[in-house]
Amino acid sequence: MSDQYVDAAKERMGAIERLLKGLPGIRGYVDKELRRDADKRLREMIAGELEEVKQSLYQVQRRLLEGKGLLWMDNIDNAIQKLQILIDRIKTASYGYAGLFDPVRIGAEELNALHRFDAALAERVVDLRMAVTALGSAVGNEDEMGTAVHKLTDLLADLNTLYNKRHEAVLSPDLLKDPGYGPEVEPGLQNPEA
């Protein structure tokens, strides 16, 4: 997913950047800068998707108010607050890929592991969107509503946990060397270099 942004950044690379990239020792730095830009764009995309999910939750909330669903309002309010906090954290996160003079270095293997976190976050956003759709469909049915609310809150907790692990990995890249630390993702999304 993020490699489409890397490809777009490479296409916009100027002649001087291409020349610098050809110099020994500089190529990896330029590639990392492109990955940093791709990481930022991917996080912006994920935050944008989460904003859309939040708007859908507001619509469900309005339907609940109109349909006498006050019983579930606290749950929906809490979900919206947790979602907003996550959106803000994603929007304001540090890039995650160390630059030339940054004190924390992240190697190519760690970058690929970090990409698995990004892919898993994108997958979870899709799951969250489906949960909000199910919640909207459950309005008016007490049994389905309870199940849908629990599914939504569980997914939000999972998404927050995943983002927390990603944040820890950015601060301590050695965590990414442990193959069990990163999330499982669909095979087509695992490796940006493949």
N, CA, C and O of each residue as an XYZ file, in Angstrom:
776
protein
N       0.819     -1.174      0.000
C       0.000      0.000      0.000
C       0.872      1.251      0.000
O       0.660      2.144     -0.820
N       1.861      1.333      0.914
C       2.690      2.525      0.978
C       3.650      2.601     -0.193
O       4.168      3.681     -0.479
N       3.913      1.473     -0.896
C       4.845      1.528     -2.007
C       4.283      2.338     -3.158
O       5.066      2.836     -3.967
N       2.958      2.502     -3.284
C       2.419      3.350     -4.332
C       2.837      4.801     -4.081
O       3.067      5.550     -5.031
N       2.936      5.201     -2.819
C       3.387      6.547     -2.492
C       4.887      6.695     -2.744
O       5.344      7.750     -3.182
N       5.646      5.642     -2.468
C       7.082      5.669     -2.751
C       7.294      5.822     -4.251
O       8.128      6.619     -4.680
N       6.546      5.064     -5.052
C       6.669      5.159     -6.509
C       6.320      6.562     -6.996
O       7.003      7.110     -7.862
N       5.253      7.145     -6.439
C       4.863      8.497     -6.834
C       5.946      9.503     -6.458
O       6.236     10.419     -7.228
N       6.543      9.338     -5.284
C       7.613     10.248     -4.859
C       8.831     10.103     -5.761
O       9.476     11.098     -6.091
N       9.155      8.869     -6.165
C      10.294      8.650     -7.058
C      10.062      9.315     -8.407
O      10.994      9.851     -9.005
N       8.809      9.282     -8.893
C       8.497      9.910    -10.171
C       8.702     11.420    -10.103
O       9.089     12.039    -11.095
N       8.444     12.016     -8.942
C       8.598     13.465     -8.788
C      10.023     13.870     -8.419
O      10.319     15.057     -8.278
N      10.893     12.894     -8.267
C      12.265     13.172     -7.861
C      12.969     13.981     -8.955
O      12.935     13.612    -10.128
N      13.596     15.072     -8.562
C      14.293     15.928     -9.511
C      15.635     15.361     -9.934
O      16.096     14.351     -9.403
N      16.261     16.032    -10.906
C      17.540     15.578    -11.453
C      18.628     15.568    -10.378
O      19.445     14.649    -10.338
N      18.646     16.569     -9.517
C      19.671     16.629     -8.472
C      19.487     15.463     -7.499
O      20.461     14.838     -7.079
N      18.233     15.176     -7.144
C      17.988     14.052     -6.237
C      18.422     12.740     -6.871
O      18.976     11.874     -6.193
N      18.169     12.586     -8.187
C      18.597     11.356     -8.866
C      20.118     11.263     -8.878
O      20.675     10.178     -8.710
N      20.793     12.397     -9.077
C      22.254     12.417     -9.059
C      22.760     12.035     -7.667
O      23.659     11.205     -7.535
N      22.181     12.643     -6.632
C      22.582     12.325     -5.261
C      22.343     10.858     -4.943
O      23.144     10.220     -4.260
N      21.239     10.333     -5.443
C      20.913      8.938     -5.169
C      21.958      8.001     -5.765
O      22.153      6.894     -5.261
N      22.630      8.429     -6.830
C      23.651      7.609     -7.473
C      24.973      7.594     -6.728
O      25.814      6.735     -6.991
N      25.176      8.526     -5.804
C      26.428      8.585     -5.051
C      26.468      7.483     -3.993
O      25.450      7.178     -3.373
N      27.647      6.886     -3.787
C      27.756      5.833     -2.764
C      27.370      6.369     -1.380
O      27.781      7.462     -0.991
N      26.589      5.599     -0.659
C      26.197      5.972      0.699
C      24.995      6.891      0.773
O      24.416      7.053      1.847
N      24.608      7.490     -0.326
C      23.494      8.436     -0.323
C      22.186      7.756     -0.730
O      21.109      8.162     -0.295
N      22.285      6.731     -1.558
C      21.088      6.066     -2.081
C      20.129      5.648     -0.961
O      18.932      5.927     -1.032
N      20.647      4.990      0.058
C      19.794      4.535      1.158
C      19.124      5.692      1.871
O      17.973      5.590      2.294
N      19.861      6.808      2.004
C      19.290      7.977      2.666
C      18.115      8.529      1.864
O      17.060      8.822      2.428
N      18.296      8.672      0.540
C      17.227      9.196     -0.310
C      16.030      8.246     -0.277
O      14.884      8.686     -0.186
N      16.302      6.934     -0.352
C      15.217      5.957     -0.285
C      14.466      6.061      1.040
O      13.238      5.971      1.069
N      15.203      6.251      2.140
C      14.546      6.385      3.439
C      13.681      7.642      3.477
O      12.591      7.632      4.049
N      14.166      8.716      2.871
C      13.365      9.943      2.847
C      12.078      9.720      2.060
O      11.018     10.225      2.432
N      12.177      8.959      0.969
C      10.975      8.629      0.207
C      10.034      7.772      1.054
O       8.818      7.961      1.016
N      10.593      6.834      1.816
C       9.767      5.991      2.681
C       9.119      6.829      3.788
O       7.976      6.580      4.171
N       9.857      7.824      4.299
C       9.284      8.711      5.317
C       8.080      9.448      4.754
O       7.043      9.561      5.408
N       8.232      9.953      3.521
C       7.133     10.660      2.872
C       5.955      9.712      2.652
O       4.803     10.083      2.873
N       6.250      8.489      2.218
C       5.195      7.497      2.003
C       4.505      7.159      3.323
O       3.284      7.009      3.366
N       5.287      7.040      4.406
C       4.727      6.750      5.724
C       3.766      7.858      6.147
O       2.674      7.588      6.647
N       4.183      9.099      5.943
C       3.338     10.232      6.315
C       2.037     10.213      5.519
O       0.957     10.409      6.076
N       2.147      9.976      4.219
C       0.944      9.950      3.382
C       0.019      8.794      3.771
O      -1.203      8.942      3.778
N       0.607      7.657      4.092
C      -0.203      6.509      4.498
C      -0.934      6.811      5.800
O      -2.118      6.501      5.937
N      -0.236      7.411      6.749
C      -0.885      7.768      8.017
C      -1.991      8.791      7.792
O      -3.041      8.723      8.431
N      -1.759      9.749      6.878
C      -2.802     10.725      6.561
C      -4.022     10.031      5.954
O      -5.163     10.382      6.255
N      -3.766      9.036      5.090
C      -4.860      8.295      4.478
C      -5.641      7.517      5.539
O      -6.872      7.527      5.534
N      -4.928      6.843      6.450
C      -5.592      6.077      7.510
C      -6.395      7.014      8.411
O      -7.525      6.698      8.782
N      -5.820      8.159      8.763
C      -6.539      9.127      9.597
C      -7.783      9.633      8.868
O      -8.832      9.809      9.487
N      -7.676      9.867      7.564
C      -8.834     10.292      6.774
C      -9.930      9.239      6.753
O     -11.114      9.556      6.868
N      -9.526      7.985      6.606
C     -10.500      6.883      6.638
C     -11.184      6.820      8.002
O     -12.393      6.609      8.087
N     -10.412      7.003      9.059
C     -10.990      6.978     10.407
C     -11.941      8.156     10.624
O     -12.942      8.026     11.329
N     -11.630      9.300     10.022
C     -12.540     10.459     10.094
C     -13.881     10.110      9.455
O     -14.937     10.470      9.976
N     -13.832      9.404      8.316
C     -15.072      8.987      7.656
C     -15.857      8.017      8.535
O     -17.083      8.096      8.609
N     -15.154      7.106      9.199
C     -15.815      6.173     10.117
C     -16.475      6.954     11.250
O     -17.592      6.643     11.664
N     -15.774      7.970     11.744
C     -16.328      8.789     12.832
C     -17.607      9.496     12.371
O     -18.579      9.572     13.122
N     -17.606     10.008     11.147
C     -18.810     10.661     10.623
C     -19.969      9.667     10.522
O     -21.118     10.015     10.793
N     -19.663      8.442     10.134
C     -20.699      7.397     10.080
C     -21.247      7.112     11.475
O     -22.443      6.872     11.645
N     -20.367      7.141     12.467
C     -20.816      6.939     13.852
C     -21.737      8.067     14.301
O     -22.711      7.831     15.016
N     -21.430      9.292     13.882
C     -22.319     10.417     14.200
C     -23.703     10.195     13.590
O     -24.717     10.501     14.217
N     -23.744      9.663     12.370
C     -25.036      9.387     11.728
C     -25.814      8.329     12.504
O     -27.023      8.461     12.697
N     -25.126      7.284     12.947
C     -25.781      6.252     13.760
C     -26.298      6.876     15.051
O     -27.401      6.568     15.503
N     -25.498      7.749     15.634
C     -25.888      8.408     16.880
C     -27.174      9.227     16.678
O     -28.070      9.199     17.522
N     -27.257      9.952     15.560
C     -28.468     10.734     15.273
C     -29.690      9.817     15.114
O     -30.779     10.123     15.599
N     -29.485      8.692     14.429
C     -30.590      7.741     14.253
C     -31.037      7.179     15.599
O     -32.229      6.971     15.825
N     -30.087      6.936     16.483
C     -30.437      6.436     17.814
C     -31.263      7.464     18.584
O     -32.222      7.110     19.269
N     -30.889      8.729     18.470
C     -31.636      9.782     19.157
C     -33.062      9.878     18.629
O     -34.011     10.051     19.393
N     -33.198      9.763     17.323
C     -34.525      9.840     16.711
C     -35.365      8.610     17.041
O     -36.590      8.698     17.131
N     -34.716      7.473     17.219
C     -35.431      6.219     17.447
C     -35.479      5.787     18.895
O     -35.681      4.605     19.177
N     -35.302      6.693     19.800
C     -35.361      6.387     21.234
C     -34.305      5.363     21.647
O     -34.591      4.459     22.431
N     -33.120      5.498     21.138
C     -32.036      4.582     21.471
C     -31.069      5.172     22.478
O     -29.860      4.960     22.383
N     -31.596      5.911     23.441
C     -30.746      6.578     24.430
C     -29.895      5.603     25.233
O     -28.838      5.979     25.742
N     -30.336      4.377     25.350
C     -29.603      3.361     26.101
C     -28.175      3.196     25.576
O     -27.264      2.889     26.345
N     -27.979      3.397     24.282
C     -26.682      3.142     23.649
C     -25.853      4.406     23.447
O     -24.729      4.324     22.952
N     -26.376      5.566     23.815
C     -25.683      6.828     23.532
C     -24.316      6.922     24.211
O     -23.360      7.392     23.595
N     -24.207      6.490     25.454
C     -22.911      6.541     26.147
C     -21.874      5.683     25.435
O     -20.718      6.081     25.288
N     -22.301      4.499     24.993
C     -21.376      3.617     24.278
C     -20.881      4.267     22.988
O     -19.693      4.211     22.670
N     -21.797      4.878     22.255
C     -21.427      5.511     20.987
C     -20.547      6.731     21.255
O     -19.565      6.952     20.547
N     -20.894      7.524     22.274
C     -20.050      8.675     22.636
C     -18.633      8.232     22.986
O     -17.661      8.839     22.537
N     -18.516      7.180     23.782
C     -17.188      6.668     24.149
C     -16.421      6.194     22.921
O     -15.220      6.436     22.807
N     -17.107      5.521     22.007
C     -16.452      5.054     20.778
C     -15.959      6.234     19.948
O     -14.852      6.201     19.409
N     -16.780      7.274     19.845
C     -16.383      8.459     19.077
C     -15.172      9.125     19.723
O     -14.248      9.536     19.021
N     -15.164      9.237     21.049
C     -14.025      9.847     21.741
C     -12.746      9.041     21.530
O     -11.690      9.612     21.258
N     -12.837      7.719     21.654
C     -11.658      6.876     21.441
C     -11.163      6.983     20.006
O      -9.959      7.016     19.751
N     -12.096      7.036     19.084
C     -11.739      7.162     17.675
C     -11.051      8.499     17.415
O     -10.060      8.549     16.686
N     -11.561      9.579     17.999
C     -10.952     10.893     17.808
C      -9.543     10.941     18.392
O      -8.642     11.524     17.788
N      -9.350     10.345     19.542
C      -8.010     10.303     20.148
C      -7.044      9.546     19.242
O      -5.910      9.980     19.039
N      -7.490      8.417     18.698
C      -6.644      7.646     17.786
C      -6.328      8.448     16.529
O      -5.185      8.455     16.070
N      -7.323      9.117     15.972
C      -7.103      9.948     14.781
C      -6.046     11.005     15.075
O      -5.120     11.198     14.287
N      -6.182     11.683     16.198
C      -5.217     12.726     16.566
C      -3.817     12.146     16.741
O      -2.839     12.760     16.313
N      -3.705     10.979     17.360
C      -2.390     10.348     17.546
C      -1.759      9.998     16.204
O      -0.563     10.207     16.003
N      -2.558      9.470     15.291
C      -2.030      9.089     13.982
C      -1.597     10.323     13.201
O      -0.541     10.321     12.568
N      -2.409     11.376     13.243
C      -2.081     12.600     12.502
C      -0.809     13.265     13.015
O      -0.062     13.856     12.236
N      -0.559     13.175     14.313
C       0.578     13.892     14.897
C       1.777     13.002     15.180
O       2.737     13.445     15.811
N       1.738     11.753     14.723
C       2.836     10.813     14.996
C       4.108     11.230     14.284
O       4.071     11.889     13.244
N       5.236     10.837     14.861
C       6.510     11.063     14.188
C       6.573     10.126     12.995
O       5.831      9.146     12.922
N       7.461     10.432     12.062
C       7.505      9.705     10.800
C       7.744      8.215     10.952
O       7.112      7.427     10.248
N       8.618      7.807     11.830
C       8.845      6.384     12.009
C      10.057      5.852     11.285
O      10.509      4.746     11.583
N      10.597      6.601     10.343
C      11.785      6.151      9.628
C      12.890      7.160      9.915
O      12.733      8.350      9.641
N      13.983      6.700     10.453
C      15.054      7.595     10.878
C      15.734      8.248      9.683
O      16.025      7.593      8.682
N      15.979      9.531      9.801
C      16.729     10.250      8.790
C      18.221     10.096      9.032
O      18.635      9.363      9.931
N      19.019     10.774      8.246
C      20.468     10.624      8.304
C      21.030     10.965      9.681
O      21.930     10.278     10.166
N      20.518     12.003     10.308
C      21.084     12.459     11.577
C      20.202     12.119     12.781
O      20.479     12.578     13.889
N      19.167     11.342     12.589
C      18.291     10.974     13.692
C      19.008     10.022     14.648
O      19.804      9.190     14.211
N      18.731     10.138     15.960
C      19.416      9.274     16.929
C      18.969      7.810     16.856
O      19.737      6.922     17.224
N      17.751      7.542     16.392
C      17.249      6.176     16.298
C      17.354      5.723     14.853
O      16.804      6.371     13.963
N      18.043      4.633     14.606
C      18.224      4.089     13.259
C      17.276      2.914     13.041
O      17.112      2.061     13.913
N      16.660      2.884     11.871
C      15.783      1.782     11.510
C      16.280      1.216     10.192
O      16.347      1.928      9.190
N      16.632     -0.071     10.191
C      17.154     -0.724      9.000
C      16.051     -1.197      8.069
O      14.865     -1.048      8.363
N      16.462     -1.775      6.928
C      15.516     -2.211      5.902
C      14.561     -3.287      6.421
O      13.365     -3.246      6.131
N      15.086     -4.256      7.191
C      14.213     -5.308      7.732
C      13.167     -4.714      8.672
O      12.002     -5.113      8.663
N      13.604     -3.759      9.476
C      12.683     -3.123     10.404
C      11.646     -2.291      9.647
O      10.487     -2.217     10.055
N      12.072     -1.659      8.533
C      11.120     -0.899      7.721
C      10.024     -1.815      7.189
O       8.848     -1.451      7.184
N      10.418     -3.004      6.740
C       9.430     -3.954      6.241
C       8.493     -4.411      7.357
O       7.294     -4.579      7.135
N       9.039     -4.611      8.556
C       8.196     -4.989      9.695
C       7.241     -3.850     10.047
O       6.079     -4.085     10.377
N       7.738     -2.614      9.974
C       6.895     -1.458     10.245
C       5.790     -1.352      9.197
O       4.666     -0.956      9.507
N       6.115     -1.707      7.963
C       5.105     -1.709      6.900
C       3.976     -2.695      7.230
O       2.816     -2.439      6.907
N       4.316     -3.820      7.873
C       3.275     -4.776      8.267
C       2.296     -4.125      9.251
O       1.094     -4.389      9.208
N       2.822     -3.274     10.134
C       1.933     -2.545     11.038
C       1.005     -1.631     10.242
O      -0.196     -1.570     10.505
N       1.572     -0.921      9.267
C       0.760     -0.012      8.457
C      -0.323     -0.770      7.697
O      -1.471     -0.329      7.633
N       0.049     -1.909      7.124
C      -0.923     -2.722      6.387
C      -2.005     -3.250      7.333
O      -3.185     -3.276      6.983
N      -1.598     -3.668      8.523
C      -2.568     -4.175      9.502
C      -3.507     -3.061      9.963
O      -4.700     -3.296     10.154
N      -2.973     -1.848     10.144
C      -3.827     -0.720     10.509
C      -4.870     -0.478      9.425
O      -6.044     -0.263      9.725
N      -4.441     -0.513      8.166
C      -5.371     -0.302      7.055
C      -6.443     -1.397      7.032
O      -7.615     -1.114      6.785
N      -6.042     -2.644      7.289
C      -7.020     -3.744      7.352
C      -8.028     -3.509      8.470
O      -9.226     -3.723      8.284
N      -7.547     -3.071      9.631
C      -8.435     -2.865     10.784
C      -9.410     -1.718     10.532
O     -10.534     -1.739     11.033
N      -8.987     -0.717      9.757
C      -9.889      0.386      9.427
C     -11.062     -0.141      8.598
O     -12.204      0.273      8.801
N     -10.782     -1.049      7.673
C     -11.852     -1.666      6.877
C     -12.801     -2.439      7.797
O     -14.021     -2.345      7.656
N     -12.238     -3.201      8.737
C     -13.064     -3.944      9.698
C     -13.926     -2.993     10.529
O     -15.093     -3.273     10.799
N     -13.336     -1.867     10.931
C     -14.059     -0.886     11.733
C     -15.212     -0.283     10.936
O     -16.309     -0.094     11.461
N     -14.956      0.015      9.670
C     -16.005      0.568      8.805
C     -17.179     -0.425      8.702
O     -18.343     -0.028      8.764
N     -16.860     -1.704      8.547
C     -17.913     -2.729      8.461
C     -18.678     -2.833      9.778
O     -19.889     -3.057      9.775
N     -17.983     -2.671     10.900
C     -18.641     -2.728     12.207
C     -19.606     -1.559     12.388
O     -20.680     -1.725     12.967
N     -19.230     -0.383     11.898
C     -20.117      0.778     11.999
C     -21.337      0.581     11.096
O     -22.449      0.963     11.461
N     -21.127     -0.012      9.925
C     -22.253     -0.321      9.039
C     -23.208     -1.300      9.720
O     -24.426     -1.126      9.659
N     -22.658     -2.331     10.368
C     -23.484     -3.302     11.095
C     -24.219     -2.626     12.251
O     -25.371     -2.955     12.538
N     -23.555     -1.687     12.908
C     -24.178     -0.945     13.999
C     -25.367     -0.148     13.479
O     -26.432     -0.134     14.096
N     -25.181      0.510     12.348
C     -26.276      1.272     11.749
C     -27.453      0.386     11.378
O     -28.607      0.786     11.525
N     -27.165     -0.810     10.900
C     -28.229     -1.758     10.541
C     -28.948     -2.296     11.772
O     -30.103     -2.713     11.684
N     -28.279     -2.290     12.909
C     -28.846     -2.852     14.138
C     -29.731     -1.873     14.902
O     -30.401     -2.266     15.858
N     -29.742     -0.606     14.496
C     -30.551      0.385     15.209
C     -32.005     -0.087     15.225
O     -32.574     -0.415     14.184
N     -32.593     -0.115     16.417
C     -33.975     -0.546     16.572
C     -34.110     -1.985     17.032
O     -35.194     -2.396     17.445
N     -33.037     -2.761     16.972
C     -33.070     -4.153     17.412
C     -32.112     -4.290     18.596
O     -30.893     -4.292     18.422
N     -32.674     -4.405     19.796
C     -31.869     -4.411     21.025
C     -30.778     -5.479     21.037
O     -29.636     -5.195     21.398
N     -31.125     -6.713     20.641
C     -30.144     -7.804     20.674
C     -28.996     -7.547     19.704
O     -27.825     -7.673     20.063
N     -29.345     -7.186     18.474
C     -28.313     -6.914     17.474
C     -27.494     -5.686     17.854
O     -26.291     -5.631     17.601
N     -28.148     -4.708     18.460
C     -27.456     -3.478     18.846
C     -26.369     -3.775     19.880
O     -25.252     -3.270     19.770
N     -26.691     -4.581     20.867
C     -25.701     -4.933     21.887
C     -24.501     -5.638     21.291
O     -23.360     -5.331     21.635
N     -24.753     -6.584     20.395
C     -23.667     -7.309     19.733
C     -22.825     -6.358     18.887
O     -21.596     -6.426     18.902
N     -23.496     -5.468     18.148
C     -22.785     -4.537     17.265
C     -21.942     -3.541     18.059
O     -20.825     -3.213     17.660
N     -22.476     -3.062     19.181
C     -21.723     -2.120     20.026
C     -20.486     -2.805     20.595
O     -19.405     -2.217     20.606
N     -20.633     -4.029     21.063
C     -19.480     -4.759     21.616
C     -18.427     -5.023     20.542
O     -17.229     -4.907     20.802
N     -18.865     -5.373     19.355
C     -17.929     -5.609     18.243
C     -17.164     -4.320     17.930
O     -15.950     -4.346     17.732
N     -17.879     -3.198     17.888
C     -17.248     -1.908     17.609
C     -16.218     -1.557     18.675
O     -15.098     -1.165     18.346
N     -16.579     -1.691     19.935
C     -15.634     -1.329     21.001
C     -14.434     -2.274     21.025
O     -13.315     -1.847     21.312
N     -14.658     -3.553     20.726
C     -13.533     -4.496     20.648
C     -12.575     -4.124     19.516
O     -11.357     -4.162     19.688
N     -13.134     -3.763     18.359
C     -12.289     -3.372     17.226
C     -11.511     -2.092     17.523
O     -10.343     -1.971     17.153
N     -12.159     -1.138     18.189
C     -11.454      0.094     18.565
C     -10.311     -0.202     19.527
O      -9.228      0.369     19.403
N     -10.546     -1.083     20.476
C      -9.484     -1.463     21.420
C      -8.339     -2.144     20.677
O      -7.172     -1.867     20.952
N      -8.661     -3.028     19.741
C      -7.649     -3.719     18.938
C      -6.841     -2.725     18.104
O      -5.618     -2.829     18.013
N      -7.529     -1.771     17.503
C      -6.857     -0.761     16.685
C      -5.918      0.093     17.534
O      -4.800      0.395     17.115
N      -6.368      0.480     18.719
C      -5.515      1.258     19.623
C      -4.308      0.453     20.088
O      -3.200      0.986     20.155
N      -4.506     -0.814     20.408
C      -3.395     -1.676     20.823
C      -2.379     -1.816     19.700
O      -1.173     -1.731     19.932
N      -2.864     -2.030     18.491
C      -1.984     -2.159     17.335
C      -1.186     -0.874     17.122
O       0.018     -0.923     16.869
N      -1.851      0.268     17.225
C      -1.146      1.529     17.038
C      -0.129      1.753     18.160
O       0.959      2.273     17.910
N      -0.466      1.370     19.382
C       0.483      1.490     20.495
C       1.739      0.663     20.237
O       2.853      1.124     20.486
N       1.557     -0.568     19.733
C       2.711     -1.425     19.431
C       3.556     -0.807     18.321
O       4.785     -0.855     18.377
N       2.910     -0.230     17.317
C       3.646      0.420     16.234
C       4.463      1.585     16.796
O       5.632      1.758     16.452
N       3.839      2.372     17.656
C       4.523      3.517     18.260
C       5.728      3.056     19.082
O       6.797      3.662     19.009
N       5.559      1.992     19.858
C       6.675      1.438     20.639
C       7.799      0.976     19.713
O       8.977      1.162     20.016
N       7.429      0.377     18.591
C       8.427     -0.127     17.643
C       9.204      1.010     16.993
O      10.393      0.861     16.708
N       8.551      2.140     16.757
C       9.250      3.296     16.192
C      10.278      3.813     17.187
O      11.387      4.188     16.807
N       9.906      3.831     18.460
C      10.820      4.320     19.493
C      11.926      3.320     19.813
O      13.031      3.714     20.187
N      11.634      2.029     19.669
C      12.609      0.962     19.948
C      12.628     -0.018     18.775
O      12.013     -1.082     18.850
N      13.332      0.330     17.688
C      13.312     -0.493     16.472
C      13.757     -1.939     16.675
O      13.403     -2.803     15.873
N      14.520     -2.219     17.724
C      14.942     -3.601     17.971
C      13.746     -4.528     18.200
O      13.840     -5.732     17.959
N      12.630     -3.978     18.660
C      11.426     -4.789     18.835
C      10.989     -5.413     17.512
O      10.416     -6.502     17.488
N      11.268     -4.710     16.408
C      10.845     -5.181     15.089
C      11.644     -6.388     14.610
O      11.249     -7.053     13.652
N      12.767     -6.675     15.270
C      13.574     -7.839     14.887
C      12.929     -9.143     15.353
O      13.246    -10.217     14.841
N      12.032     -9.044     16.316
C      11.303    -10.214     16.804
C      10.150    -10.487     15.839
O       9.227     -9.678     15.745
N      10.187    -11.626     15.110
C       9.144    -11.900     14.124
C       7.740    -12.002     14.723
O       6.752    -11.807     14.015
N       7.645    -12.301     16.004
C       6.340    -12.405     16.646
C       5.784    -11.074     17.119
O       4.634    -11.009     17.553
N       6.576    -10.012     17.045
C       6.128     -8.720     17.560
C       5.121     -8.052     16.632
O       4.149     -7.451     17.088
N       5.359     -8.160     15.332
C       4.490     -7.498     14.363
C       3.192     -8.246     14.143
O       3.080     -9.423     14.484
N       2.219     -7.569     13.579
C       0.913     -8.183     13.346
C       0.912     -9.097     12.123
O       1.785     -9.008     11.260
N      -0.074     -9.965     12.068
C      -0.301    -10.790     10.884
C      -1.127     -9.961      9.905
O      -2.094     -9.308     10.295
N      -0.738     -9.993      8.630
C      -1.490     -9.288      7.596
C      -1.681    -10.211      6.406
O      -1.061    -11.270      6.309
N      -2.556     -9.783      5.502
C      -2.781    -10.568      4.291
C      -1.467    -10.684      3.531
O      -0.696     -9.725      3.489
N      -1.192    -11.854      2.923
C       0.090    -12.078      2.243
C       0.437    -11.015      1.197
O       1.611    -10.666      1.067
N      -0.517    -10.499      0.461
C      -0.233     -9.506     -0.571
C       0.183     -8.155     -0.025
O       0.727     -7.331     -0.761
N      -0.064     -7.916      1.255
C       0.252     -6.620      1.857
C       1.507     -6.649      2.709
O       1.914     -5.611      3.232
N       2.140     -7.824      2.865
C       3.216     -7.970      3.845
C       4.480     -7.212      3.524
O       4.985     -6.498      4.390
N       5.007     -7.326      2.352
C       6.339     -6.811      2.068
C       6.295     -5.771      0.969
O       5.952     -6.107     -0.165
N       6.631     -4.510      1.258
C       6.585     -3.477      0.247
C       7.618     -3.678     -0.845
O       7.497     -3.074     -1.911
N       8.628     -4.503     -0.620
C       9.673     -4.722     -1.617
C       9.308     -5.844     -2.577
O       9.921     -5.972     -3.637
N       8.318     -6.661     -2.221
C       7.969     -7.831     -3.034
C       7.202     -7.448     -4.270
O       6.833     -8.316     -5.061
